Amino acid sequence: MKSEFHQIELNRIRYSIVWEDYQSFYTGLDIQRDDELLVITSAGCNVLNAVLKLPKRITAVDLNPYQNKLLDFKIQLYKYADYDTLATLLGIRKNKTCLETFENVKDLFVKEDYLAWKEFFSQHPDGLLSSGQLEKYITSFYPSLTKAEQLQIRKLFKANNLEEQSLIFNELINNTSFEEKFKKHFDDEHLSKGRDPRLFKYADENGGIAFYNRFANYTKKALLKNNFYLNFFFFGLADIDESIVPPCYRLENFHIIKNNCDLIEIHTSDVIEYIEQNEAENITKTSLSNIFEYTSTGDFEQAIASIKHHTQINTILFWNLLHEQGISKPSIYYINNTKSELITYNESCFYFKNVRVLNL
C-alpha cells in the first residue's frame, strides 16, 4: 500500500503502547471462537488482548521489525516467566529495577538478543510501556507544567463524579495557561518530536487544537481517574492502579495468555502487501490501527478493495486521528454507522477523531 510510513526509517520502537483502546477493539471486532484475526502489531497490546477471546488464530503484522520484536519479547515473558517479572519489565510494578529483573530471565534469550535487551533496559529504566518515541514525547508534557498546574491536573483526576470533574475543569483548567501550553506542546511543529513529520502529510487538523478540544469533551463523558490512557498520558506509570491497565497486562489474565500464546503468528510486512500475497485468505476480521492516516483517499479505497478481493474478511476496524478516512460509501463496503458512532462516543483514548467499522 502506498503510505507515508514507507518513507521513514524503521529503526526503533515508535509506539510502546497501543493507543487504540481495548474496549473499542473488542466492540468493533466482536471476536468469536471461530474467527481468524489480522491485527497491526504496534506495541502488541491488542494482539495480546485478542488472545483473551480465544479466537482460532491471530496474525500480527507490522512494517516495523522493532514493533514485532517488542511483541515477541512479551510473548517469551508470558510463556516462560512469572507475572511479577512481566509487570516489572513493563514498568507497572517497581519492586525491582528492570535491569535486575531482566538478569533473572536472561537464559530465555540467545546471547545477541540478551545483550540487545540489556542495553535497551539500560536506556529505558522505566520499562517497556514507557519506551516508545511517541510515549516519551507525550509523557514529557506533564513535567513541563508548573507545580500549581500539576496540582490542578491531579485534582481533576481525583474527581469522583462527572459534575465535580466538569466543575474543576471549567474553573481551574479551561481558558488558562494550561490550555495554551497543551496546544503548543501538541501542535504540528512540536508533534514531530513524537512522530515523523512526514506522517502528517494528509492531516486535516492542527494537532494541538484538535487534541485539546477532544480532551475537553472527554471530561464531560467519563471519569478520568478510571481511564488508563489518560492517566498514562499525563502521569506515565507513576502510581498506576493495576486494575485499570489493559486486560492483557492484568494478573487475573496472565495464565490465559501464557497458555494460549501459540495462537499468535508474527509477520514483518506492509499489511496490504501481506494480504495481496494471498497469505490472509482465511482471515475473517481485521484491526488496522490508524494506518490509513498516512494514505490518500484513493489509496485507502484501493486498499479496502484489495482486502475484499483477497480475503474472507467481513469486518474492518480502524481509527482516524487527524485525517479522516471512510466517509464515502463506495460499493465495495458499507460503514456500520451505529457501531462506529457508539465506539467513537465511548472511545477511551480521547485523542482520536473517530473510529470506523466497515463491513464488506
N, C-alpha and C positions, 0 to 999 in steps of 0.2 A: 504494500500500500504506500502511495506517495504521502510521506509525512515529514514534517519538520524535525521529528525525532531522529530521523536518519542523518541529520546534519550535525548533530552534537556528538562529542566524544563520550563514549560509554565506558568510563574508566574508574567509576566509583559507585558507591551506594547513594543514589539520589533520593530515595524515599525509604525511610526505616519504619514508617507506619503507613498502613493503608487507610487513607482518609475517607474513602468511600465506606460509610459506616455499615456495620454488620446487620443492623435492623433493616436498612434499605436493601441490602444484599439478599437477606432471607425472604423478605416480602416480594421483591422483584422476581426472584427465580422460583420461589415455591418448590424447593428441591424435594424430589421424591426418590424412593429407593432404586427405581429403575432408570434414573437419569444419568447420563454421561455429560459431565460439565467441562467447559473450556473457560478458564479464568486467567486473566492477566496476573502474572506473579506479583509484581510490585514488591512490597515487603513480605508477602506471603500470608498476611493475616486472614484474608478472606478465603484463600485456599485451605488454610487450616480450619477456619470456621465451617467451611463446606464439609469437612470430614465428619463433623458432629452430626450432620444429617444423614450420614452413611449412604451416599449415592453409589451407583455401580462403579463409577470411575471419575477421577478429577485430573484433567490435563492442565498443568500450569505452563504458560508460555510468556516469555518476555524477551524483548530485543536486547536488553542489558544483561550480560552474563553475571554481573555482580549482584543483581537482584535475585537471580536464580541461586547463586552461591549462598546468599543470605537465607533463603528458604531451605536449601539443602542442609545448611548448618543447624537450623532449628529442628529439622526432622531428625538429625542424628541425636540431638539432645532429648527429644521425645522418646526415641527408640531405646537409648542406652543410658540415660541419666535419670535423676530423680527431679521432682518438681522444684525443690528448693534451688537446685543448680540452674534449671531453666529460668526461674523467676529472677535469680540474682544476675545472670548474664543478660537477661532482657533489661534489667535496671529497675524492676518492680520492687525487689527486696534489696536491703542494704546491709544484711548480716555480715557479709564478707565483701572484699573487693572483687571486681570482675577478673582481674589477673590471677588472684589467689584461687578463685573458684575454677577458672579455666585450667589451671595447672592440675587440678584434680581429675579432669576428663581428657587430658592431653593424649592418652593412649587410644582414644577413639579416632585419631587422625594420623595420616601419614605425615612424615617429617615436614614436607613442604607446606602442607596445609596448617600444621601445628604452628610453624614459625610465622606464617601469614596472619593467623588469628591472634597469636600472641602480640604481634606488632599492632594489630587492629585494636585490641583492648588496651594497649599502652597509649594509643592515640585517642581512644574513646572510653575513658574510665567510667562513664555514666551508664554504659551498657548499649545493647543493640537498638533499643527503641528510640534512643536519642541520637543515633549516629549519622543519620542521613543529612545530606546537604540541605534539603528543604527544612528538616526538623531543627537543625542548628540555627538556621535563619529565623524561623518562626519563634523559637524559644528565646531569641536574643531581644525580643521586644519588651517583655515584662521587666527585665533588669534595667532597661534604659529609662524607665519611669522614675519619677521622684518617689521618695518614701511615702509622701502623702497620697500620691496617685496609686501606689501599690496597695496601701491600706484601704482605699476606696474600692479597688477591684476585689480585694479579699472580702470586704463587707458584702459586695454584690453576690459573691459566690456562697455566702453563708445564709442567704435569704431562704426562708422556709416555705414560702408560698409565692405565687405569681404577683399578687398585689404588692407585697413587700419588695419583691425583686424589681418590679416596674418603677416603684417609687424611688428606690435607691438609684436606679439607672438614670431616671429623669432628673433627679436632684443633684447627683454627685458626678455623673459620668457624661451624659449627653451635653453637647454645646460647651464643653470645657477644653482645657489644654490636652486632655487625654484623647479626645476625638481628633484633634489636629495631628497629634503625634502618631496615632493609629493610621490615619490616612496617608501620612508621609512615609511611615515605615513600610507600608504595603503598597505604595504607588508603583507605577510601571518602572520607574527608574531604579528603585530600591529592591523591587521584587526579583530583579535579575540576580540578586545575591543568592536566592534560593532556587531559582530555575533559570536555565539558559535563556537569554532574551530572544533568541530565535524561536522559542516556543510560543511567543506571543504574537506571531505574525498575523493570525486571524482573529485576535481578541477584539471584541466589540465594545468593551467597557474598560474604564480605569480601575485597576485592581483595588487601590486604597479606598476609594469612594464606595465601590460596589461591596467590598467585604465589610466595611463599617456599617452600611445600611442593612446588610444581611444579619450582622451581629445584633444590631439594634432591634431588628424584627424578631430575632430568635428569643430575646429576653422577654418578649410578651407571650411566648408559646410554651416554654418548658423551663424547669428549674435547672440552672447552670450547675449546681452542686452535684447533680446526678449524671452529668454529661462527661464522659471520658475525654472526648475530642477537645472540648473547650477547656477542661482542666489541664490537659497536656499543652494546648495552645498557649496558655498563659503561664503555667507553673512547671511545665515539664513533668517529670515523675516525682517531684518533691512531695512527700507525704500523700502519695496517691492511694486512694482506697481500692484495694484489690477487688472489691465487689463490683466496681464499675469498669474494669478493664475488659477488652473484647473477650467473648466466651472462650476462645481457644487458649487464652492465657490464664484462665482461672483454675484453681486447684481441683475443683469438682469435675472438670472435664479433661484433666491431664491424661488419665488412663484410657479414655475413649480414643483420643488421638494416638496415644502410644500404641494401642492395639490395632489401629487401622491406618497407619501411615502408608502402607503399601497401596492404598487406593490412589496415591498421587504419582503422576508421571511429570517430569520437568523437561521442557524443551526451550532452547535458546533460538529464537526466530522472530521475525515480524509475524504477527498473528495471522494476518490475511494471507501472507505467503505460505505459512504453515497450512492454512485451510486449503489453499489452491493446489497444494501438493498432494491433495486427497488423503491427508493424514487425520482428518477430523470428520470422516463421513458418518460416524455413528454418534457424534455429539448431538445432544438434544437441547441444551440451554447454554448460554454464554454470558459472562460478565466481563465487559471490556473496559472497565475503569473509565478514564476520560481520554482515551487515545484519539478520539475524533476532534479533540481540542486543537490538534496540530495539523488538520487537513482542511482542504477546501470542501464546499458543499458537494461539488461534483465528485470528488474522490470519496467522500463519505457515502454517497448513494451507490457508487460503483462497488465499494467495499461490501455494503449490505447485499447488493445483487450477487456478489461472489459467494458470500456466506450462504445465501439461499440456494445457489446453484450447486455448491459442493458438499453441503451437509444436510442433516435432518433437523437442524436447529429450528425450534418453534418460538423461542423467547430470547431476545437480546436485551440486556440491561447495560446502560452506560450513564455517565454523569456529564453534565455541561458545567464549565467553570466561568469563562469569560467569552466564550464563543459558542453560540447555540446551534446544535445540530438536531435533526429530527423534527423540524417544524412544518415541512411539506408533507404531502401524502401521495407519494408515487405508488404505482400499482403493486410494487414488489413487497410492501409491508404496510401495516397499519399501526398507528400509535394507540396503545392501550391508555387512553386519556384518564380513565378512572383510577387505575393503579398508579400511573405516572404522577398525577396530581396529589394523590394520597401520600405517596412516598416523599414527594418534594416537600409537602407541608410538614411531614414528620421528620425530615432529614436531620440526623443528629450532628453531622458535621456541618456547621452553619454556613461555611463559606462557598458552597456550590450554588450555581444559579438554579439548576433544576435537575431532575432525574428523568430519564426516558426509559420506558419499557416498550419495546417493539415486538409485535407478533408477526411471524411470517406465514 
